[in-house]
Amino acid sequence: MGTVIQAMPQINHVSQPRWDRFERADLFAQYRELRTQGLSERQAAKELKVPRTTLQAWRVWHDSLDSCSHAAQFLQSGPGLAFFHRLVIAFHVVCVEVGACGMRLVCLFLHLTGLDRFVAASYGAQQQVNRRVEEAIVVYHQDETARLATDMPRKDLTVTQDETFTGGLCLITMDPESTFILLEQLAQARDQASWNAWMAPALAQLNCQVMQSTSDEAPGLLAYGEHSLEAHHSPDLFHVQHELVKAVSGPMAAKERAAHKAVTGAREQLEWLQSDPQNTGDAPDKRGPSRPPKEPVSLEQAEQALKAARREHERLTQQRAQVKASLRGIGHDDHCVDLERGVRRNGQRIASDIQGHIEQMRTIAQHEGLSQHGMERIEKAERVVPNMQATIAFVSGYVRPQVAQLDVTPPVSFVMHAKLIPSYDLDRVA
């Protein structure tokens, strides 16, 4: 990647060839050496076959640098220039591509370090460098994938798939174990045919078989996994919880905020009356001049109103805490292994526990009179529970023959199923 800057076009505005940076550094070093030997500038130019005016321009530019002479001499040498190129490219890779700091911060870095005296630090110049860096990254990805795939052992894959819409529709597929991105492709559609058209060549170069796909319930993805991959579909836990958050947790949070506001209003009214009993009914109305005045309120009524508002706020706080616990419980229970006891759990028990959490949230939603749209969201999340149970059964069905083909003794097989495999699952969760 150190050739990225060097490979940029070396043509000036009048279409005359420019000196390559490395060649220029080498010639300038020879020029300084010849001058120390007593040769004149004209003799040095003749010896190096470089126009004398060009050597003069290089010398004037070097002498005018507002920098340490040793640093300038190093950065103008061949090794220094190679190091400088590596530094700029590394900064683009780490800070722009990995850290996403933006091009203007690259320019600021070059200015603050004084390196802008040795490289063009404008936004446009560094944008061109970054474009070459990204092109090199893409080429490297393609070349290395093809090279490493030739020696790749046969592997069964679980993939995670999704569609993003930042800058247009993009189809994404990743191996969650290695975090290797198999596909990141802009597309015009997200139906089964589009998924297959882009995934087929991506998988063709790899020695693998997709056995399971984890995704949301998008019809195109479901059809692709079932008919093209012929793989098991594992529901995405996030989208199940997301539907329940929209259905219950969000509305309950709004109710709790309203109850807290009511407590604040009741407390202010009581404090107003307590400051002077003659203020009954005279509290300033903050609802606006067009609103009718409040009914006169006695001190006793204000106290009762504050107690009632506090009770309602406390009740809603407890209800919302139950909703949060149920949401966490769904994620906690959606595991093949009991996270407290470290023992295997069957899919039916897991589905029953998850269903219990959903029922608790449905009861709260009905009691609080939440919208019909929210109840439909709860039903949408509930429809995924059988698929979550099927995933647990699929995992158990996959693990069993994998252990059987090891041809170990029954005691060893028992220990693997009862202890070793659950410990790996707990390690992954941790």
C-alpha positions in Angstrom: 0.0 0.0 0.0 3.1 2.2 0.2 2.8 2.8 -3.6 -0.5 4.5 -3.4 0.8 8.1 -3.3 3.7 7.3 -5.6 1.4 5.9 -8.3 -0.7 9.1 -8.5 -0.4 11.0 -11.8 2.8 13.1 -12.0 1.6 15.7 -14.6 1.6 19.4 -14.0 -0.8 22.1 -15.5 1.3 22.5 -18.6 1.5 18.8 -19.3 5.3 18.6 -18.5 6.5 15.5 -16.7 7.2 16.0 -13.0 10.0 14.4 -11.1 9.1 11.3 -9.2 9.3 12.0 -5.4 11.7 9.1 -4.8 13.9 10.0 -7.8 13.9 13.6 -6.8 15.0 12.7 -3.2 17.8 10.6 -4.5 19.0 13.2 -7.0 18.9 16.0 -4.4 20.9 13.9 -2.0 23.5 13.4 -4.7 23.5 17.1 -5.5 24.2 18.0 -1.8 27.0 15.4 -1.7 28.6 16.9 -4.9 28.4 20.4 -3.5 30.2 19.3 -0.4 32.9 17.9 -2.6 33.5 21.4 -4.1 31.6 21.1 -7.4 29.7 24.2 -8.5 26.0 24.1 -9.1 26.5 24.1 -12.8 29.0 21.2 -12.6 26.6 19.3 -10.3 23.7 19.8 -12.7 25.8 18.5 -15.6 26.9 15.5 -13.6 23.4 14.6 -12.6 21.8 15.5 -16.0 19.3 17.7 -14.2 18.6 21.3 -15.3 20.4 23.8 -13.0 17.2 25.8 -12.5 15.5 22.7 -11.3 18.3 22.0 -8.7 18.1 25.7 -7.6 14.3 25.3 -7.1 14.8 22.2 -5.1 17.4 23.9 -2.9 15.4 27.1 -2.4 12.3 25.0 -1.4 14.3 22.9 1.0 16.0 25.9 2.6 12.7 27.7 3.0 11.1 24.9 5.0 10.0 26.1 8.4 11.1 22.9 10.0 14.0 21.2 11.8 16.8 20.9 9.3 17.5 17.3 10.4 13.8 16.3 10.1 13.5 18.0 6.7 16.7 16.3 5.5 15.3 12.9 6.6 11.9 13.4 5.1 13.5 14.5 1.8 15.6 11.4 1.6 14.6 8.1 0.0 14.1 6.2 3.3 12.4 9.2 4.9 10.0 9.6 2.0 9.2 5.9 2.1 8.5 6.2 5.8 6.4 9.3 5.3 4.3 7.6 2.6 3.7 4.7 5.0 2.7 7.1 7.8 0.1 8.9 5.6 -1.4 5.6 4.3 -1.5 4.1 7.8 -3.3 7.2 9.1 -5.9 6.9 6.3 -6.5 3.2 7.1 -6.6 3.5 10.8 -8.3 6.9 11.3 -10.5 7.2 8.2 -11.4 3.6 7.3 -11.4 2.1 10.8 -12.1 5.1 13.0 -14.2 7.1 10.5 -12.7 10.4 11.5 -13.4 12.2 8.2 -11.1 13.8 5.7 -11.0 17.3 7.3 -9.4 15.7 10.4 -6.7 14.2 8.2 -6.0 17.7 6.9 -5.9 19.1 10.4 -3.5 16.4 11.5 -1.1 17.2 8.7 -1.3 20.9 9.5 -0.7 20.5 13.2 2.2 18.2 12.8 3.8 20.4 10.1 3.8 17.6 7.6 1.8 19.8 5.2 5.2 21.2 4.2 6.0 17.9 2.7 2.7 16.7 1.3 -0.4 18.4 -0.1 -2.8 18.7 2.8 -5.9 20.1 1.1 -9.2 18.3 1.3 -9.2 17.4 -2.4 -5.6 16.1 -2.4 -6.2 13.9 0.6 -9.5 12.7 -0.8 -7.6 11.4 -3.8 -5.2 9.6 -1.5 -8.1 8.1 0.4 -9.8 7.0 -2.9 -6.7 5.0 -3.8 -6.5 3.5 -0.3 -10.1 2.3 -0.6 -9.4 0.9 -4.0 -6.4 -0.9 -2.7 -8.4 -2.3 0.2 -11.0 -3.7 -2.1 -8.4 -5.3 -4.4 -6.7 -6.8 -1.3 -9.9 -8.2 -0.1 -10.7 -9.9 -3.5 -7.1 -11.2 -3.9 -6.8 -12.6 -0.4 -10.2 -14.2 -0.4 -9.4 -16.0 -3.6 -6.0 -17.1 -2.3 -7.1 -18.3 1.1 -10.2 -20.0 -0.2 -8.0 -22.5 -2.1 -6.7 -24.0 1.2 -9.9 -23.6 3.2 -11.1 -26.8 4.9 -14.7 -27.8 4.4 -16.9 -25.9 6.8 -20.5 -25.6 7.8 -21.5 -22.0 8.2 -24.1 -20.1 10.1 -24.6 -16.7 8.5 -26.3 -13.5 9.6 -28.1 -11.6 6.9 -29.8 -8.2 6.7 -30.6 -5.3 4.4 -29.4 -1.8 5.1 -30.5 1.4 3.5 -27.7 3.9 4.2 -26.8 5.4 0.8 -29.2 3.0 -0.9 -30.2 -0.6 -0.5 -27.3 -2.8 0.5 -27.4 -6.6 1.0 -25.2 -7.8 3.9 -24.1 -11.3 4.9 -21.5 -12.1 7.6 -20.1 -15.1 9.3 -20.7 -14.2 13.0 -18.0 -16.5 14.3 -15.1 -15.0 12.4 -16.9 -11.7 11.6 -15.9 -12.2 7.9 -18.2 -10.3 5.6 -19.2 -12.6 2.8 -21.3 -10.0 1.0 -21.7 -6.3 1.1 -23.4 -5.3 -2.2 -25.6 -2.4 -3.4 -28.7 -3.8 -5.1 -31.9 -2.7 -6.7 -34.1 -5.2 -5.0 -34.1 -7.5 -1.9 -36.2 -10.4 -3.2 -35.1 -14.0 -3.4 -33.7 -13.7 -6.9 -31.6 -10.7 -6.0 -30.2 -12.4 -2.9 -29.3 -15.5 -4.9 -27.7 -13.5 -7.7 -25.2 -11.9 -5.4 -24.7 -14.6 -2.9 -24.1 -17.5 -5.4 -20.7 -16.1 -6.7 -19.7 -15.1 -3.1 -20.2 -18.6 -1.8 -18.9 -20.3 -5.0 -15.2 -19.4 -4.2 -15.5 -20.7 -0.6 -15.3 -24.4 0.5 -18.4 -24.1 2.7 -22.0 -25.0 3.1 -24.5 -22.6 4.7 -26.5 -24.7 7.2 -28.3 -21.9 9.1 -29.2 -18.3 8.3 -30.1 -15.8 11.1 -32.2 -12.8 9.9 -35.4 -10.9 10.5 -38.6 -12.0 8.9 -38.2 -10.3 5.6 -40.0 -12.4 2.9 -37.1 -12.2 0.4 -34.6 -13.4 3.0 -36.9 -16.2 4.2 -37.5 -17.4 0.7 -33.8 -17.3 -0.2 -32.8 -19.2 2.9 -35.4 -21.9 2.4 -35.3 -22.4 -1.4 -31.8 -21.3 -2.5 -29.7 -22.1 0.5 -31.9 -24.9 1.8 -30.8 -23.8 5.2 -32.5 -23.5 8.6 -33.9 -20.1 9.4 -33.0 -18.8 12.9 -35.1 -15.8 14.0 -33.3 -12.6 15.0 -33.9 -12.1 18.7 -33.4 -8.3 18.3 -36.4 -7.9 16.1 -38.6 -9.9 18.4 -37.6 -7.6 21.3 -37.9 -4.6 19.1 -41.6 -5.3 18.3 -42.3 -5.6 22.0 -40.5 -2.4 22.9 -42.6 -0.6 20.3 -45.8 -2.3 21.5 -45.4 -2.0 25.2 -42.2 -0.5 26.6 -42.5 2.8 24.5 -46.1 3.5 25.4 -45.5 2.6 29.1 -42.5 5.0 29.2 -44.8 7.8 27.8 -47.4 7.0 30.5 -44.7 7.1 33.2 -43.4 10.5 32.0 -47.0 11.9 32.1 -47.5 10.5 35.6 -44.2 12.1 36.8 -45.3 15.4 35.3 -48.6 15.1 37.2 -46.7 14.5 40.4 -44.7 17.6 39.8 -47.8 19.7 39.1 -49.6 18.4 42.2 -46.6 19.1 44.4 -46.2 22.7 43.1 -49.9 23.3 43.7 -49.7 22.0 47.2 -46.6 24.1 48.0 -48.4 27.1 46.6 -51.3 26.6 48.9 -49.1 25.8 51.9 -47.2 29.1 51.5 -50.4 31.0 52.1 -53.9 29.4 52.7 -55.5 32.4 51.1 -54.0 31.4 47.7 -56.9 28.9 47.2 -57.8 29.0 43.6 -55.3 31.8 42.9 -52.3 29.7 41.8 -50.8 31.0 38.5 -52.2 29.2 35.5 -49.3 28.1 33.2 -51.6 26.7 30.6 -51.9 29.9 28.6 -54.2 33.0 28.7 -56.9 31.3 26.5 -57.5 28.4 28.9 -60.2 28.7 31.5 -59.0 29.1 35.1 -58.7 26.1 37.4 -61.4 25.3 39.9 -60.6 26.4 43.4 -58.7 23.7 45.3 -58.5 23.4 49.0 -55.4 22.4 50.9 -56.9 19.0 51.7 -57.8 18.4 48.1 -54.3 19.3 47.0 -52.8 16.8 49.5 -55.1 14.1 48.2 -54.3 14.9 44.6 -50.5 14.6 45.3 -51.0 11.3 47.0 -53.0 10.0 44.1 -50.5 11.2 41.6 -47.7 9.6 43.5 -49.5 6.3 43.7 -50.2 6.3 40.0 -46.6 7.2 39.2 -45.3 4.4 41.5 -47.7 1.9 39.9 -46.6 2.8 36.4 -43.0 2.6 37.4 -43.5 -0.9 38.7 -45.4 -1.9 35.6 -42.6 -0.5 33.4 -40.0 -2.4 35.4 -41.9 -5.6 34.9 -41.9 -4.9 31.1 -38.1 -4.4 31.2 -37.6 -7.6 33.1 -39.7 -9.5 30.6 -37.7 -8.1 27.7 -34.5 -9.1 29.4 -36.0 -12.4 30.2 -36.6 -13.2 26.6 -33.0 -12.7 25.7 -31.9 -14.6 28.9 -34.0 -17.6 28.1 -33.2 -17.9 24.3 -30.2 -20.1 25.0 -29.6 -23.8 24.7 -27.9 -23.7 28.1 -29.3 -22.4 31.4 -27.1 -19.4 32.1 -27.3 -20.0 35.9 -27.0 -23.7 36.1 -25.0 -24.5 33.0 -27.2 -27.4 31.9 -28.8 -28.1 28.5 -32.4 -27.0 28.0 -34.9 -28.3 25.6 -36.7 -26.1 23.0 -40.1 -26.7 24.4 -39.2 -25.4 27.8 -37.4 -22.4 26.3 -40.5 -21.6 24.1 -42.7 -21.9 27.2 -40.6 -19.4 29.2 -40.5 -16.9 26.3 -44.2 -17.3 25.8 -44.7 -16.5 29.5 -42.8 -13.2 29.2 -44.9 -12.2 26.2 -48.1 -13.1 28.0 -47.0 -10.9 31.0 -46.4 -8.0 28.6 -49.8 -8.6 26.9 -51.6 -8.5 30.3 -49.9 -5.2 31.1 -50.8 -3.8 27.7 -54.5 -4.8 28.1 -54.7 -3.5 31.6 -53.2 -0.1 30.6 -55.5 0.1 27.5 -52.7 0.4 25.0 -53.5 0.8 21.3 -54.7 -2.0 19.0 -51.7 -1.4 16.9 -49.5 -2.3 19.9 -51.5 -5.5 20.5 -50.9 -6.4 16.8 -47.1 -5.9 17.4 -47.2 -8.3 20.3 -48.9 -10.9 18.2 -46.3 -10.4 15.5 -43.5 -11.1 18.0 -45.4 -14.1 19.3 -45.6 -15.7 15.9 -41.8 -16.0 15.9 -41.7 -18.1 19.1 -42.2 -21.5 17.3 -39.3 -20.7 15.0 -37.2 -19.9 18.1 -38.1 -23.3 19.5 -37.3 -24.9 16.1 -33.8 -23.3 16.2 -33.0 -25.0 19.5 -34.1 -28.3 18.1 -32.0 -27.7 15.0 -28.9 -27.0 17.0 -29.4 -30.1 19.1 -30.0 -32.2 16.0 -26.8 -30.8 14.4 -24.6 -31.3 17.4 -25.6 -34.9 18.1 -24.2 -36.4 14.8 -21.1 -34.2 15.1 -20.3 -35.9 18.4 -21.3 -39.3 17.2 -18.9 -39.2 14.2 -16.0 -38.8 16.7 -16.5 -42.4 17.7 -15.8 -41.8 21.4 -16.9 -44.0 24.3 -20.3 -43.4 25.9 -18.9 -41.9 29.1 -16.8 -39.4 27.0 -19.9 -38.7 24.8 -21.9 -38.0 27.9 -19.3 -35.6 29.3 -19.2 -33.7 25.9 -22.9 -33.3 25.8 -23.4 -32.5 29.5 -20.3 -30.5 30.3 -18.0 -29.5 27.4 -20.5 -28.2 24.9 -22.5 -26.2 27.5 -19.2 -24.7 28.7 -18.4 -23.5 25.2 -21.9 -22.0 25.0 -21.5 -20.1 28.3 -18.1 -18.9 27.2 -19.6 -17.5 24.0 -22.4 -15.8 26.0 -19.8 -14.3 28.3 
